Amino acid sequence: MQVINFIHINLTIVTTFNIYDWHRRRNKEKAIEIELRKDRLLKEPSRLSLNSIDNASQLPWANLDIQEFNDKWAYQPFELIGKFDHGKEVLVKRVRDGNYFY
């Protein structure tokens, strides 16, 4: 009985420390991420003219992998210049809990 109590107490202490350590590391990661987002969101917007772009493959981020995209474009404000083509609008029907909505 004493061995079981000893093991239980040790597991509780180890688990508690691991949870504390995970939260501490996660807090540091979040602080770094918040600073990165603040810095990027406060930058001047980049201008992007859509008049000279015929298809999606000509967009500046079209040929980037996810890591390159996140490093260069994530949370970067930019200004789109062009005319919206209402003829190419798409209405997407969704279903949630058996109910249809748009």
N, C-alpha and C positions, 0 to 999 in steps of 0.2 A: 504494500500500500504506500509506503514511503517513497519507493522508487517511482511509482506512477505519479504521485504528487510532485516529485522533483522534476520529472520529465515534463509534466503539464506546466509547471511554473517556468521552466526554461523555454519551452516552446512559446509561451505567452510573451515572455520578454524578447525573444528573438523576433517574433512576428511583429510586435509593437515597434521595435527598433527599425525593422525593414520598412514598415509603413511610414514611419517618421522620415527615414532616409529618402524614400521615394518622393514624398511630398516636398521635401527640401530641394531635391534635384529638379522636380517639376516646377517649383516656384521660380528657380533660377532660369529655367528654359522659358517660362512664360514672361518673365521680366525682359529677357533678351528679345523675345518675339514682339512684345509691346513696343519697345524702343525702335526696333526695325520698322514696324508698321507706322509709328509716329513720324519717323524720319522720311519715309517714302511718301506718306500721304500729304506731308507739308511741302513737297517739292512743287515747282511750277509744272502745270500739265504739259505733256508732249502733244504736239499737233499732228494729227493724222488725217490726210485728205483722202476720202473714199472715192472721189471723182476719178482718180487715176488708177483705181484698183478694179479690175474686171471680175476676178473670182477670188475665193478665199485663199488660194495658194499663194497669192501675192501679198498677203498680210505679213507684216514684219515678224510675227511670232509663228507663222505657219509651219516652218521646218525645224522648230526647236523641240527638244525633248522636254519632259516635265520639269527636270531640275534646272535646265537653262531658262525655261519660261519663268519659273518661280524666282530665279536670281535676277532676271532682268525686268520682268513685267508685273509680277505680283504686287498688288497694292500701289501701283504707279498710276497717278491720275493722268488721263490723256483726254484731249479734246478731238472729237470727230467732226470733220467738216464734210458736208455732202448733202444730198437730197434723199429723203426717205422714199423708197419705192413701195407704195401701198399695194401695188398689184402682186407683190410677192409675199404678202402677209400670210401666216399660217395660224389657224386656231387649233390649239392642242386640247383635246378632250382627255380629262383624267378621271380616274375612279378611286374613291377612297370610302371604305366601309360600305360598298355597294351603291354609293351615290355618285352620279356623274356631275362634274363641274368643269369649268374652264379656267 
